[in-house]
Amino acid sequence: MRLPLAGFATAVALFAADQAAKLGVTEGLKLDAMTNAHYVTSFFNLRFVANKGVSLGLLHADTDTTRWLLVLMTGAIAVGVLVWMLRETKRADQMALGLVLGGAFGNILDRIRLGYVVDFADLHFGAWQPFLVFNIADAAISIGVLILLARALLIRDTPNQDSGTKASGADQGPTENIHA
């Protein structure tokens, strides 16, 4: 088995970028309370949110038991993504899986260390806020899943000529018998 180095590199780079951004927002900008915000543009703010749930605020973990169950559940999903990435032969899919894996590990580490995930990216258009406050890991997971879906639904890879089994002699067509 050949290791998916592109997938691993993507996961490690994404994990590092996510953790650096979270540290920069909480320590560098001192956005570490729900009331703190840093206005960047008319449609984007940096705002601290301690997210105790998962995507779209689902599965809110208010107790230590639910927190650790959420860590176990997201960890199991991350292991499944890792296994998929190890078996995947297409580089683009490996990299998309790397986005999902790196993002998952970034959020899992937050939940283990802090008991919540640090979210800080607040994208809005006037009063319309199409997304909840999110982080780099969340964005990477979403982008990775969208790439995988788009590739699965829209891209048709040509079959590999070398794949499949060799045909038996009977399947190879007529042969000439030479008798001495």
C-alpha positions, -999 to 999 in steps of 0.1 A, spaced: 0 0 0 13 34 -10 8 61 17 -14 91 7 13 117 13 -8 145 -3 -37 137 21 -14 136 51 3 168 41 -31 185 36 -43 173 70 -12 184 89 -11 219 71 -48 224 78 -45 213 115 -16 237 120 -34 266 103 -65 260 123 -47 259 156 -26 290 148 -57 309 138 -75 300 170 -45 309 190 -42 342 172 -78 351 177 -79 341 214 -45 351 225 -33 377 200 -66 396 196 -78 387 231 -112 375 217 -119 350 245 -154 360 256 -187 359 239 -190 397 240 -157 404 223 -156 411 186 -132 426 161 -148 442 131 -129 435 99 -152 445 71 -189 453 67 -196 416 60 -170 398 82 -162 400 119 -140 380 142 -161 370 172 -154 345 198 -179 316 203 -174 286 226 -191 259 205 -202 230 227 -220 213 198 -212 200 164 -223 213 129 -251 238 131 -251 237 169 -264 201 170 -256 176 197 -248 202 223 -225 188 250 -232 205 283 -219 178 307 -185 161 309 -202 128 298 -217 143 267 -185 161 259 -165 129 260 -192 110 240 -189 138 214 -151 134 214 -155 96 209 -181 100 182 -161 126 162 -129 106 168 -146 75 154 -156 95 123 -121 108 120 -107 72 121 -132 63 94 -120 92 72 -83 81 79 -91 46 68 -108 59 36 -78 81 29 -54 52 33 -74 32 8 -80 61 -17 -59 60 -48 -69 94 -63 -48 123 -52 -76 149 -53 -98 127 -31 -69 121 -7 -64 159 -4 -102 164 1 -101 137 28 -70 155 43 -91 187 46 -118 167 65 -93 149 87 -72 179 96 -104 199 104 -117 170 125 -85 167 145 -84 205 150 -119 205 165 -113 173 185 -82 188 201 -102 219 211 -129 198 227 -103 177 246 -83 207 258 -110 233 264 -143 214 265 -156 233 235 -145 243 200 -133 278 193 -153 294 166 -145 329 154 -154 336 118 -186 356 115 -197 360 79 -228 381 74 -245 404 48 -263 431 67 -287 413 90 -286 381 70 -262 356 85 -260 326 61 -237 306 84 -232 302 121 -199 315 135 -173 290 123 -135 283 122 -110 272 97 -115 235 106 -152 238 100 -147 255 66 -121 228 56 -145 200 66 -173 216 45 -150 222 15 -135 187 17 -170 171 18 -182 193 -11 -151 183 -32 -158 146 -25 -195 150 -35 -187 170 -66 -161 145 -77 -184 115 -70 -214 131 -88 -198 151 -116 -164 136 -125 -162 103 -143 -128 88 -142 -119 66 -172 -114 30 -163 -78 19 -158 -66 -3 -186 -45 -24 -162 -73 -30 -137 -93 -61 -138 -82 -97 -142 -65 -112 -172 -88 -131 -194 -83 -168 -197 -72 -184 -229 -108 -193 -238 -118 -156 -235 -90 -143 -257 -106 -152 -290 -96 -179 -316 -61 -193 -314 -43 -213 -340 -34 -249 -331 -3 -262 -348 1 -299 -350 34 -315 -358 
